[in-house]
């Protein structure tokens, strides 16, 4: 018997590896960390998830039994202590906290309410006189017994966890209400949840339960975006101690983007109101927390006008009193973080007597907003979409618990316990804020190192290329300061394309001679399958101001189209700065010169892009531009990290593998890790080419993202990682394709995709011809957020929104905002299955 077998026999342990001299690394089984949802039944919890909840049950049962902090029945503050001092929070402050929460709930006039995690009943006492019926749940048997013993009319409290909404005890209690509840309340509860996956399971059940027009109130949420700020304050500015404290935090914190992602796939229309804390005293409850109200299938309301705080004049507080709704005032600095600015409490006072609300800025937790009326504060999920930065305690809990289990099992087997015992958790749920930041930094570094290697072996550069000065340097990560040439190069691309398209339209719709889109296309002789491209060109040119659209929808250029052709050197230099080979500059230049023939289908874009017919060589060269090099290496780092924490061979499915640029990067990142890699494409040409290149190292199949992948032969829940590099924009309906992709992912599985998140005008004028559908085929994006506009790429808001609605939570995005690498707008997204 090896020393590993007693550990591998334990159901929570999936993998054991030697780690250095005498060390041991134990990897948790993903199933132990998973929350599996089944229609019509309570979620099935992995063993470590269940243990985490049992830990909190024991903590609160003991706390409530101790009775420390009980002032009166409606103000039992047992367990409420300040983080910095450990002393009880002031009773008056806590009474205001409970009153404000009750007001928030009652503002929506519920009549039948289910409270999950009712605790000692502070809110029960404030709410039940205004309700027809109340059902409360809690895990602590002591408070369940005590609250039922009060004999309050229409009140029932049952012992149940938050995820047991569909369990027998809660169902029986809800039956006594006569109808479904119109409000589900979770106040100061979510911080005890183990992971976002568990949060999503609870919220999906709550959203599914309430009546149309009802609410799910998620109160007293600790904002993950303020965790570092809170820890710095607690540690007197020591960055090292603050980081350690943040990583060790044992509660769940999340932000609005994470909340939106958690509820987006619930199957009902939801808007979210994000409410700032407006308590009078400056405490951690006021500074670092917020309330969220989920409106389920709300009635349609008129859009609110948007005003900015700085535009309200020299006395914005007085101007606020004169505003009439519906209006939202954004950009309000929070006086708790910025001296001299208004606080939530002062804004609340300014709104007294009016139907208004103080909101939290969804993108900046240190800023506030105001909505008049309060209903104008409800925000569609798409406006909150993005990559959240939650802090999940499950990973740290699992590591500590598995270390105990491993030592215990080794002792029982009479085997030595290694001095160094490391516990790993698989990629996916349970990441704390520090590990998420670390993984993003590692992926970013891998991408920048790849850029350094690319530049170091670059062929003879175009004269005056901005990359020239980097050649010959040692391979260090390329810093932003060496990439400042990227934004102007992208702008040159756009300007060259806009001038070419304007010249083309000016030939048939000169200034003063407006033409309809149909007339313009007829004059140009546009083939029917390319009409969508011309319509998109006209929309872009009108938005850019080079073409004017009149009230009848006709178009005419603003200036004559006799401007000189752009210098070939400008395009060559822009291509070189972005890392494109000379062949791409030749393609762009030729395509712009031959736009009339491309539009008439007299020449195919493929013939210009691959003039010698060598498709693989041409595409392979294009893979090594700056964006692809950076993103592919970052992707390889992510995939390699996933392989290091999996029990057996990492199961990878690559969709739309094409010329294999991303395949090579993924295999580089995997190194000698064990892998079961399925390379797929819609074309047998590419799968056969990949087989010639990689042989039996990979498996090969045909898969089309525009059809059900499982029905095509892919294995449901059979992939740890799905790679989709620059392929999602080819989907006719991105959301539907993402749902098919989700079906391939095992618990904790990752989708790793790269996509452009903005429209590049040079691509729009040239490469777009490759995407024109065959006759009779539907166009791209007709049913998703592109809405049949002719836009090929989803925006930076739309793509996370499509992921979330498909049940995929975005957890990482690169490059970071503000980096010159963001200028080409090619991004890496990593999402995990919810």
Secondary structure, 3 states (H helix, E strand, C coil): CCCCHHHHCCCCEEEEEECCCCCEEEEECHHHHCEEEECCEEEEECHHHHHHHHHHHHHHHHHHHHCCCECCCCCECCCCECCCCCCECCHHHHHHHHHHHHHHHHCCCCCEEEEECCCCCHHHHHHHHHCCEEEEEECCHHHHHHHHCCCCCCEEEEECCHHHCCCHHHHHHHHCCCCCCCEEEEECCHHHCCCHHHHHHHHHHHHHHCCCCCEEEEEEEEEHHHHHHHHHHHCCCCHHHHHHHHHHCCCCEECHHHHHHHHCCCCCCEEEEEEECCCCCCCHHHHCEEEEEEEECCCCCCCCEEEEHHHCCCCHHHHHHHCCCCEEEEEEECCCCCCCCCCHHHHHHHCCCCCEEEEECCCCCCEEEEEECHHHHEEEHHHHCCCCCCECCHHHHHHHHHHHHHHHHHHHCCCCCCCCEEEECCCCCCCCHHHHHHHHHHHHHHHHHHHHHHHHCCCCCCCCCCCHHHCCCCCCCCCHHHCCHHHHHHHHHHHHHHHHHHHHHHCCCCCCCCECHHHHHHHHCCCHHHHHHHHHHHHHHHHHCCEEECCCCCEEECCCCCCCCCCHHHHHHHHHHCCCCHHHHHHHHHHHHCHHHHHCCCCCHHHHHCCCCCHHHHHHHHCCCHHHHHHHHHHHHHHHHHHCCCCCCEEEEEECCCCCHHHHHHHHHHCCCCEEEEEEECCHHHHHHHHHHHHHHCEEEECCCCCCCCCCCCCCCCEEEEEEECCHHHCCCHHHHHHHHHCCEEEEEEEEEEEECCCCHHHHHCHHHHHCCCCCCCCCCCCCCCCCCCCCCCCCCHHHHHHHHCCEEEEEEECCCCCHHHCCCEEEEEEEEC
